[in-house]
Amino acid sequence: MPIKVIELHHHGIRIAPTADAVAQARHFYVDVLGIPADSGRPDIPGVPGLWLDVGAAAQSAQIHLMGAVGQSPPARSDTEDPTIPHVALAVEDIVETRRELDAQGISYWQIDGLVGTDSQQVFLRDPFGNMIELHQVGTCRCNQAARG
């Protein structure tokens, strides 16, 4: 049975892990492109960054700019690093999603609690090597509806 993807949540982009890089990114994305920053981005130890709200609708998505070079502090390995560029999708049921991935023999890795106490992020690669993040709908600030 296919996994039930509900929403596009964010696109993760790497930037340099410095305050200057975050300031440059803020200038480009906020001041030049006019994309507002999400002031509620949680503190992710060792990963400075900026979250940007794309679109005004309640179901809008975000761009997550993540400061990292090489392996980031929350990484499990060079290839299991949540700061590697990726697209994030919300799923209807993360537990069922893991069961389905297991049933289909699809390799994945998981991080719990990185961006909130209820967060469970499952990462996998598509057949072309692109990283995909799956997480429970409603556990990310990625759209305005999830913020209340």
Secondary structure, DSSP 8 states (H G I E B T S, - for coil): ----EEEEEEEEEEE-SSHHHHHHHHIIIIIIT---B-TT----TT--EEEEEESSSTT-EEEEEEE-SSS-TT-SSSSS-TTSSEEEEEES-HHHHHHHHHHTT---EEEESSSSTT-EEEEEE-TTS-EEEEEETTSSTTSGGGG-
